[in-house]
Amino acid sequence: MSTSAPPPEGSSTTHFPTAPNTPGEQYEARQTKDSEDYKPDPSKSFPLSPARQALVDDIIALYSCEPTVERVKRYTPDCVYDDQFVYANDRYKMAGQWFALPKLFKDSTNHGYQIVTNDRDLIQFRNEQSWTFLPPIPKTAKINALVSLSLDPATVDSEFIQVKYHKDQANDKDYSHEGLGFHFKKWQADKVVKYMDSPEIKPFEADKGAAKESVRKYGTGAAEGQAPVKDL
């Protein structure tokens, strides 16, 4: 991990297509790590410009069970969200996931984050979040993860930056997008939103028709699956 901080508005390094109409699937950041340690050290976090900080603040609020229509608009209609349990490939499905969280968890608390990448089209941060389930499950789980936000080229220089691909990795491997586990996380993202009656989801119904590509499959979540080892 670099020790020299990039400019708050982001370095000049780019990772993804610059044409705004490119589907979200093409904005996936892939990486593996030599350990599962993603515990953040906020004192080492790279500084962000006001627009980039506002984006991260909204994402942290979404993780903390505080969804709003405006916060979900941080995603482009053709966005992809990808974590251990969910693969949602448009903003309508993404809205279903964020607005479902308060129905599943009594509380979600952020314990700190550390910005480790601040490039022109990619922000990555280590994040520590605790999740307390609603009764009758008396359990709180604390998770450290690497969050990758691939930025929309059409809004990257605006005051309201949007996200094309949001990935959340909680272990050393990336996602293969294959096998029974992947089919379940895509199935649940496809189905959950259909049973949500939250009026806040209505503004995103038109996003069901957003541009999509076939799921990109990698065979493995290890380095040979197009996921190089990175020190993040």
Buried (B, 14 or more C-beta within 10 A) or exposed (E): EEEEEBEBBBBEEBBBBEEEEBBBBBBBBBBBBEEEEBBBEEEEBBEBBEBBEBBBEBBBBBBBBBBEBEBBBBBBBBBBBBBEEBBBBBBBBBBBBBBBBBEEBBEBBBEBBBBBBBBBBBBBBBBBBBBBBEEEEEEBEEBBBBBBBBBBBBBBEEEEBBBBBBBBBBBBBBBBBBEEEBEEBBEBBBEBBEEBEBEBBEBBEEBEEBEBEEBEEBEBBBBEBEBEEBEB
